[in-house]
Amino acid sequence: MGDIRKLKYKNSSFDAVYCVNTLFYLAPEASIPELLRLVKEGGVLFITLDEKIINIDEGKIIHSLNVEDALKLFKSCKILGKTYVERIDKIPFKHKHFFYEITVQK
């Protein structure tokens, strides 16, 4: 456990990094470079990037992100996959995620 913007691992520590339902809490500019730092050359990073999250009962957007801008942070990587997904969660309140599952190779 730790702050995803400053993880206590050496550079290129992992062949793969899996990060789901996390990055919407933090600015991609701070978290994505840190995750990439941990992946070995040729390694894979799998993340989810929420384009928006809405509170269904209130019809209010509680998070938004320009995913295409965030993908620019992977300029030195090969994007292996980008899949659009929608999901409804009921905890802690009813809300809907509109997100992309992104797989990149460093």
Steps between C-alpha positions, in 0.01 A plus 500: 500500500613852435451821312468408132681821409813387692523124540793352689627268228810524285474604136403214267400271788211323327423316178137611534298752700122471546317810622118499492246743654770720644620772266183711512601601852821663376622711212631274222805727462612392848403133503559365147871595480555333836334178383705506180816547707432166668454299179801337333577578135270272300271460803126560506281747689124438527293791636150639494438866417156635586374746241222592741317381806147617570284490811192329355249629758611862461595482131821677596848443355737430788812432291609573146821451305608559144626147433672597175708758689587241766608254228762753388688407819573166331679660203801269541283186528311277262126493568399134479133544580235759580153372589203717599290374794202627700419374850250588773606477864267532798757564774550753657210639288355414161743623235605413147854474365580567134857380461769349283710194573843587364788258442838643405845355446799702610 
